[in-house]
């Protein structure tokens, strides 16, 4: 199918469609890219090629930005429905589920982007011995540094252009107003992206975010800045009786697009620092080590060896404490376990072989409440589900003891003594107990997509406020 105009159209795409075909067909259409990003986040079944295309190296930054905008749009849609219909209305709950899925997918996209960045900028600790070498030969170091900056072109990039120089001469208030217009899509201030302006642009964005936070009654803290001024759901729930949709909706939309500008500014800063490292600082260090090898070795011997960095464990979403034990049991009996979380419910989805219909599947799941009161965020009792391969049905197990036994034996049918109930083949029951079978849940992050084509650089920024997709969340809710 060539026309992707609605969410349901994504589910009708050829299941075998490749990232190359998607790039050739929709690579120039930002609206379709955004629509597929939303569909991939909230629909249960989307072709594997869509996920590979979105997570490809040339597209994953735009993927994260689109999901950031859509998270804000869907949060606003959920909040508006909560005020209009009530917190327990089916439309409100449906919007809440969509928001949770988009939010989780945005976090996963952020993880993919973060882990794919060359960590040499952030993670490389400046060797004290090299710094001592530079301090011992300051004139030679400065001469080499100037030459390398000139040869690499970095010095030229940092030279003030007329537009950048004009921006830096603006008063703080006028500069902040220009940054606000850029966030709102009313001005395309390209010179804000100049390396010499990035620091002032960041300060202006933080100031704008702080002012908007104060206007809706929130205090700006360091954690708010680290979270790109995302408004907590709990605050929107607590203030739903006092807030005005007409007054707050523009502010929440502004904060959504402010987040994308903060992300863009951070990405430009990292890209500039990486180029500076690769083309200036690394060659400088190589020249100094070659010129003074014995002195460098002596400095190195005088410095203590750095402690080894701790190894990161398997990333896991929020879950009841007992789930760690269930996962250990399944791993011990050679089950492949994936942790799945949609912001409300967590699943342990375990397969015994390549084809779960033939080789076996066990699911453990629990949900946590979003109701106000003492029970808020408390996990429900877990459900244990086994796929009955003989009759091809899901069955509810009676206890954790049944999980341990079936994990070890993996029978074709559920033993009667462990059978609690047969799961009806009804959508509501299956959606609650069984995680989606889509590609995104069956592979670790980031997915293997090195061969997937990227998107052209000019299609880089998410839809602007007031654009076609900004109203999409309001219409689709």
C-alpha positions as CSV (number, residue, x, y, z in Angstrom):
1,X,0.0,0.0,0.0
2,X,1.5,3.3,-1.1
3,X,-0.7,5.9,0.7
4,X,-0.1,6.1,4.5
5,X,-2.6,8.8,5.7
6,X,-3.9,7.2,8.9
7,X,-2.6,5.1,11.7
8,X,-4.4,2.0,10.5
9,X,-2.6,2.3,7.1
10,X,0.7,1.4,8.8
11,X,-0.7,-2.0,9.9
12,X,-1.7,-2.8,6.3
13,X,1.8,-2.3,4.9
14,X,3.5,-5.4,3.4
15,X,4.9,-7.3,6.4
16,X,8.1,-8.0,4.3
17,X,8.6,-4.3,3.4
18,X,12.3,-3.4,3.8
19,X,13.9,-0.2,5.1
20,X,15.2,0.5,1.6
21,X,11.7,0.4,0.2
22,X,10.4,2.6,2.9
23,X,13.1,5.1,2.3
24,X,12.5,5.2,-1.4
25,X,8.8,5.5,-1.0
26,X,8.5,7.9,2.0
27,X,12.0,9.3,2.5
28,X,11.0,12.8,1.5
29,X,7.7,13.0,3.4
30,X,8.0,14.2,7.0
31,X,4.3,13.7,7.7
32,X,4.5,10.0,6.8
33,X,7.6,9.6,8.9
34,X,5.9,11.1,11.9
35,X,2.8,9.0,11.3
36,X,4.8,5.8,11.1
37,X,6.7,6.7,14.2
38,X,3.4,7.1,16.1
39,X,1.9,3.9,14.6
40,X,5.1,1.9,15.5
41,X,4.8,3.1,19.1
42,X,1.1,2.4,19.7
43,X,0.0,-0.3,17.3
44,X,0.6,-4.0,18.2
45,X,1.6,-5.1,14.7
46,X,3.8,-3.0,12.5
47,X,6.2,-4.5,9.8
48,X,9.8,-5.1,11.1
49,X,11.1,-2.8,8.3
50,X,9.4,0.2,9.8
51,X,11.3,-0.2,13.1
52,X,14.5,-0.8,11.2
53,X,13.9,2.4,9.1
54,X,13.1,4.6,12.1
55,X,16.1,3.4,14.1
56,X,18.6,3.7,11.2
57,X,21.6,5.9,11.9
58,X,20.4,8.6,9.6
59,X,16.9,8.8,11.0
60,X,17.1,8.0,14.7
61,X,17.6,11.5,15.9
62,X,14.5,12.7,14.0
63,X,12.7,9.7,15.3
64,X,13.5,10.7,18.9
65,X,12.4,14.3,18.2
66,X,9.2,13.3,16.5
67,X,8.3,11.1,19.5
68,X,9.2,13.9,21.9
69,X,6.7,16.2,20.1
70,X,4.1,13.5,20.0
71,X,4.6,12.7,23.7
72,X,3.8,16.3,24.5
73,X,0.8,16.4,22.1
74,X,-0.7,13.2,23.5
75,X,-0.1,14.4,27.1
76,X,-2.1,17.5,26.2
77,X,-4.8,15.4,24.6
78,X,-5.0,13.1,27.6
79,X,-5.2,16.1,30.0
80,X,-7.9,17.9,28.0
81,X,-10.0,14.7,28.0
82,X,-9.5,14.3,31.7
83,X,-10.8,17.8,32.3
84,X,-13.7,17.5,29.9
85,X,-14.8,13.9,30.6
86,X,-13.3,12.9,33.9
87,X,-10.3,10.7,34.9
88,X,-12.1,7.4,34.5
89,X,-13.9,8.1,31.2
90,X,-13.0,5.5,28.5
91,X,-11.7,8.3,26.1
92,X,-9.4,9.5,28.9
93,X,-8.1,6.0,29.6
94,X,-7.6,5.3,25.9
95,X,-5.6,8.6,25.6
96,X,-3.6,7.6,28.7
97,X,-2.7,4.3,27.2
98,X,-1.5,5.9,24.0
99,X,0.5,8.5,25.9
100,X,2.2,5.7,27.9
101,X,3.2,3.8,24.8
102,X,4.6,6.8,23.0
103,X,6.5,7.9,26.2
104,X,8.0,4.4,26.5
105,X,9.0,4.3,22.8
106,X,10.5,7.8,23.1
107,X,12.7,6.6,26.0
108,X,13.8,3.6,24.0
109,X,14.6,5.9,21.0
110,X,16.6,8.1,23.4
111,X,18.5,5.0,24.5
112,X,19.3,4.0,20.9
113,X,20.5,7.6,20.1
114,X,22.6,7.8,23.3
115,X,24.2,4.4,22.9
116,X,25.0,5.0,19.2
117,X,26.9,8.3,19.8
118,X,30.7,8.1,19.9
119,X,31.3,8.2,23.6
120,X,34.8,9.5,23.2
121,X,33.7,13.0,23.9
122,X,31.8,12.3,27.1
123,X,33.5,9.2,28.3
124,X,37.2,9.9,27.6
125,X,39.0,11.2,30.7
126,X,41.7,13.6,29.8
127,X,45.0,11.9,30.5
128,X,46.8,13.8,33.3
129,X,50.1,12.9,31.7
130,X,49.2,14.6,28.5
131,X,48.1,17.6,30.3
132,X,51.4,17.8,32.2
133,X,53.1,17.4,28.8
134,X,51.2,20.4,27.4
135,X,51.9,22.5,30.5
136,X,55.6,21.7,30.2
137,X,55.7,22.9,26.5
138,X,53.1,25.7,26.3
139,X,54.5,27.7,23.4
140,X,54.9,24.6,21.2
141,X,51.4,23.3,22.2
142,X,49.8,26.7,21.3
143,X,51.6,26.7,17.9
144,X,50.5,23.2,17.1
145,X,46.9,23.9,18.2
146,X,46.6,27.0,16.0
147,X,47.9,25.1,13.0
148,X,45.6,22.1,13.5
149,X,42.5,24.4,14.0
150,X,43.4,26.2,10.8
151,X,44.1,23.1,8.7
152,X,40.9,21.3,10.0
153,X,38.6,24.2,9.3
154,X,37.3,24.2,12.9
155,X,38.7,27.7,13.4
156,X,36.8,28.9,10.4
157,X,33.6,27.4,11.6
158,X,34.0,29.2,14.9
159,X,34.6,32.6,13.3
160,X,31.7,34.8,13.8
161,X,29.5,35.3,10.8
162,X,27.7,38.6,10.4
163,X,24.4,37.0,11.5
164,X,26.0,35.3,14.6
165,X,27.8,38.5,15.6
166,X,24.5,40.4,15.3
167,X,22.8,37.9,17.6
168,X,25.5,38.1,20.2
169,X,25.0,41.9,20.3
170,X,21.3,41.6,21.1
171,X,20.1,42.3,24.6
172,X,19.2,39.3,26.7
173,X,15.5,40.1,26.4
174,X,15.6,40.5,22.5
175,X,17.7,37.4,22.2
176,X,15.2,35.4,24.4
177,X,12.3,36.7,22.3
178,X,14.0,35.5,19.1
179,X,14.6,32.1,20.7
180,X,10.9,31.9,21.7
181,X,9.8,32.8,18.1
182,X,12.1,30.0,16.8
183,X,10.5,27.5,19.3
184,X,7.0,28.5,18.1
185,X,8.0,28.2,14.4
186,X,7.4,31.9,13.8
187,X,11.0,32.6,12.9
188,X,13.7,30.5,11.4
189,X,16.8,31.9,13.2
190,X,19.4,29.6,11.6
191,X,22.3,31.6,13.2
192,X,21.2,30.3,16.6
193,X,22.9,27.0,15.5
194,X,26.3,28.7,15.1
195,X,29.0,27.2,17.4
196,X,29.7,30.6,19.0
197,X,26.0,31.1,19.8
198,X,25.1,27.7,21.2
199,X,25.9,28.6,24.8
200,X,23.8,31.7,24.8
201,X,21.0,29.8,23.0
202,X,21.0,27.2,25.7
203,X,20.8,29.8,28.5
204,X,17.8,31.5,26.7
205,X,16.0,28.2,26.3
206,X,16.4,27.3,30.0
207,X,15.2,30.8,30.9
208,X,12.1,30.4,28.7
209,X,11.4,27.0,30.1
210,X,11.7,28.3,33.7
211,X,9.3,31.2,32.9
212,X,6.7,28.9,31.4
213,X,7.0,26.5,34.4
214,X,6.3,29.4,36.7
215,X,3.3,30.4,34.7
216,X,1.7,27.0,35.3
217,X,2.7,27.0,39.0
218,X,5.8,24.8,38.9
219,X,9.2,25.6,40.4
220,X,12.2,25.1,38.2
221,X,14.7,22.6,39.6
222,X,17.8,20.9,38.2
223,X,15.9,17.7,37.5
224,X,13.3,19.7,35.4
225,X,16.1,21.0,33.2
226,X,17.6,17.5,32.9
227,X,14.1,16.3,31.8
228,X,13.8,19.1,29.2
229,X,11.0,20.8,31.1
230,X,8.6,17.8,30.8
231,X,5.5,18.5,33.0
232,X,4.8,15.6,35.4
233,X,1.5,13.8,34.8
234,X,0.9,13.8,38.6
235,X,0.9,17.6,38.6
236,X,-1.6,17.7,35.8
237,X,-3.9,15.3,37.7
238,X,-3.6,17.3,40.9
239,X,-4.4,20.7,39.2
240,X,-7.1,19.5,36.8
241,X,-9.9,21.3,38.8
242,X,-8.1,24.6,38.9
243,X,-6.4,24.8,35.5
244,X,-7.9,26.3,32.3
245,X,-7.4,24.5,29.1
246,X,-7.5,27.7,27.1
247,X,-4.7,29.2,29.3
248,X,-2.5,26.1,29.8
249,X,-2.7,24.4,26.3
250,X,-0.5,27.0,24.6
251,X,2.0,26.8,27.4
252,X,2.2,23.0,27.4
253,X,2.6,23.0,23.6
254,X,5.4,25.6,23.9
255,X,7.2,23.4,26.4
256,X,6.9,20.4,24.1
257,X,8.6,22.2,21.2
258,X,11.1,23.8,23.6
259,X,12.3,20.3,24.5
260,X,13.1,19.6,20.8
261,X,15.2,22.8,20.6
262,X,17.1,21.7,23.7
263,X,17.7,18.3,22.1
264,X,18.8,19.9,18.9
265,X,21.2,22.3,20.7
266,X,22.7,19.4,22.6
267,X,23.2,17.4,19.5
268,X,24.9,20.3,17.7
269,X,27.2,20.9,20.7
270,X,28.2,17.2,20.8
271,X,28.8,17.2,17.1
272,X,31.1,20.2,17.3
273,X,33.0,18.8,20.3
274,X,33.5,15.5,18.5
275,X,34.9,17.2,15.4
276,X,37.2,19.3,17.7
277,X,38.4,16.1,19.4
278,X,38.9,14.1,16.2
279,X,40.5,16.8,14.1
280,X,42.4,18.9,16.6
281,X,43.0,17.4,20.1
282,X,43.7,13.8,19.1
283,X,46.3,14.9,16.4
284,X,47.8,17.4,18.9
285,X,48.3,14.6,21.5
286,X,49.9,12.3,18.9
287,X,52.3,15.1,17.9
288,X,53.3,15.8,21.5
289,X,53.8,12.1,22.3
290,X,55.9,11.7,19.2
291,X,58.0,14.7,20.1
292,X,58.6,13.9,23.7
293,X,58.1,10.1,24.1
294,X,60.4,9.6,27.1
295,X,58.9,12.5,29.0
296,X,55.3,11.2,28.3
297,X,56.2,7.7,29.5
298,X,57.7,9.1,32.7
299,X,54.5,11.2,33.4
300,X,52.4,8.1,32.7
301,X,54.4,6.0,35.2
302,X,53.9,8.6,37.9
303,X,50.1,8.6,37.5
304,X,48.0,5.9,39.2
305,X,46.0,3.6,36.9
306,X,42.3,4.6,36.7
307,X,39.8,2.3,38.2
308,X,37.9,0.1,35.8
309,X,34.4,1.4,34.8
310,X,31.6,-0.6,36.2
311,X,29.8,-2.8,33.7
312,X,26.2,-1.9,32.9
313,X,23.7,-4.6,33.5
314,X,20.6,-5.6,31.5
315,X,18.4,-2.5,31.3
316,X,15.1,-3.3,33.0
317,X,11.9,-1.2,33.3
318,X,10.1,-0.6,36.5
319,X,8.8,-3.9,37.9
320,X,7.8,-5.8,41.1
321,X,10.7,-7.1,43.0
322,X,9.6,-10.7,42.5
323,X,10.0,-10.4,38.7
324,X,13.8,-10.5,39.0
325,X,13.5,-14.0,40.5
326,X,11.1,-15.1,37.8
327,X,13.5,-13.9,35.1
328,X,16.4,-15.8,36.8
329,X,14.4,-19.0,36.8
330,X,13.5,-18.6,33.1
331,X,17.1,-17.8,32.2
332,X,18.4,-20.8,34.2
333,X,16.2,-23.1,32.1
334,X,17.4,-21.6,28.7
335,X,14.3,-19.4,28.0
336,X,15.0,-16.2,26.1
337,X,13.5,-13.4,28.3
338,X,12.5,-9.9,27.2
339,X,11.4,-7.1,29.5
340,X,8.5,-5.1,28.1
341,X,6.9,-2.0,29.6
342,X,4.2,0.4,28.3
343,X,4.2,2.9,31.2
344,X,1.4,1.0,33.0
345,X,2.0,-2.7,32.6
346,X,5.2,-4.8,32.7
347,X,5.7,-8.2,31.0
348,X,8.3,-10.9,31.1
349,X,8.0,-12.5,27.7
350,X,9.9,-15.7,27.5
351,X,10.4,-17.9,24.4
352,X,12.0,-21.3,24.4
353,X,13.0,-21.4,20.8
354,X,12.8,-19.4,17.5
355,X,9.1,-20.1,17.1
356,X,7.1,-19.8,20.3
357,X,4.0,-21.4,18.7
358,X,6.1,-24.6,18.3
359,X,8.7,-24.4,21.1
360,X,6.9,-22.7,24.0
361,X,6.1,-19.4,25.5
362,X,5.6,-18.2,29.1
363,X,4.5,-14.7,30.1
364,X,4.5,-13.0,33.5
365,X,2.7,-9.7,33.8
366,X,1.6,-7.1,36.4
367,X,0.1,-3.6,36.2
368,X,0.4,-0.7,38.5
369,X,-2.4,1.7,39.5
370,X,-2.6,5.3,38.4
371,X,-5.5,6.1,40.7
372,X,-5.1,8.9,43.3
373,X,-4.7,7.9,46.9
374,X,-2.6,5.6,48.9
375,X,-2.8,2.8,46.4
376,X,-1.2,4.9,43.7
377,X,1.6,3.2,41.8
378,X,1.1,-0.1,43.6
379,X,1.7,-3.2,41.6
380,X,-1.1,-5.7,41.1
381,X,-0.7,-9.4,41.7
382,X,1.2,-11.0,38.8
383,X,-0.5,-13.2,36.3
384,X,1.4,-16.3,34.9
385,X,0.4,-17.4,31.3
386,X,1.5,-20.5,29.4
387,X,1.0,-21.1,25.7
388,X,-0.7,-24.4,25.3
389,X,0.9,-25.6,22.1
390,X,-1.3,-28.6,21.5
391,X,-4.5,-26.6,21.3
392,X,-2.7,-23.3,20.5
393,X,-4.4,-21.4,23.4
394,X,-3.1,-19.4,26.3
395,X,-3.8,-20.6,29.8
396,X,-3.6,-18.8,33.2
397,X,-1.4,-20.6,35.7
398,X,-2.3,-20.9,39.3
399,X,0.9,-19.7,41.0
400,X,4.6,-19.0,40.8
401,X,5.2,-22.6,41.6
402,X,3.5,-23.5,38.3
403,X,5.9,-21.1,36.5
404,X,9.0,-22.9,38.0
405,X,7.7,-26.3,37.0
406,X,6.7,-25.4,33.5
407,X,9.9,-23.5,32.9
408,X,11.8,-26.7,33.6
409,X,9.5,-29.2,31.8
410,X,8.0,-27.0,29.0
411,X,5.1,-29.5,28.3
412,X,2.9,-29.3,25.2
413,X,-0.2,-29.0,27.4
414,X,-0.8,-27.3,30.7
415,X,-1.1,-29.8,33.6
416,X,-4.5,-29.7,35.2
417,X,-3.1,-29.1,38.7
418,X,-1.5,-25.8,37.5
419,X,-4.4,-24.7,35.2
420,X,-6.3,-21.7,36.6
421,X,-8.3,-20.8,33.5
422,X,-8.2,-20.7,29.7
423,X,-7.6,-17.2,28.4
424,X,-10.6,-16.2,26.2
425,X,-9.7,-15.3,22.6
426,X,-11.0,-11.8,23.3
427,X,-9.0,-8.7,22.5
428,X,-9.3,-7.1,25.9
429,X,-8.0,-10.2,27.6
430,X,-5.2,-10.8,25.2
431,X,-4.0,-7.2,25.2
432,X,-3.8,-7.2,29.0
433,X,-2.0,-10.5,29.4
434,X,0.0,-11.0,26.2
435,X,2.6,-8.4,25.1
436,X,2.6,-7.3,21.4
437,X,4.2,-9.7,19.0
438,X,5.7,-6.8,17.0
439,X,9.4,-6.7,16.0
440,X,10.3,-4.1,18.5
441,X,9.6,-6.4,21.5
442,X,11.6,-9.3,20.2
443,X,15.0,-7.7,19.8
444,X,17.4,-6.0,22.2
445,X,18.1,-2.3,21.9
446,X,19.5,-0.8,19.8
447,X,18.3,-3.1,17.0
448,X,20.7,-4.3,14.3
449,X,20.0,-1.8,11.5
450,X,23.4,-0.8,10.2
451,X,22.4,-1.5,6.6
452,X,19.2,0.5,6.8
453,X,19.4,3.7,4.7
454,X,19.3,7.1,6.4
455,X,17.2,10.0,5.6
456,X,18.4,13.2,3.9
457,X,19.8,15.7,6.3
458,X,17.4,18.4,5.2
459,X,14.5,16.4,6.6
460,X,15.8,16.9,10.1
461,X,13.5,18.8,12.2
462,X,10.1,17.7,13.6
463,X,6.8,19.4,12.6
464,X,6.5,22.9,13.8
465,X,3.7,24.1,16.2
466,X,0.5,24.6,14.3
467,X,1.6,22.1,11.6
468,X,-0.3,19.2,10.2
469,X,0.8,16.7,12.8
470,X,0.5,19.0,15.8
471,X,-3.3,18.7,15.4
472,X,-3.0,15.0,14.7
473,X,-2.9,14.0,18.4
474,X,-5.9,16.2,19.1
475,X,-8.0,14.6,16.3
476,X,-6.9,11.0,17.0
477,X,-6.5,11.4,20.8
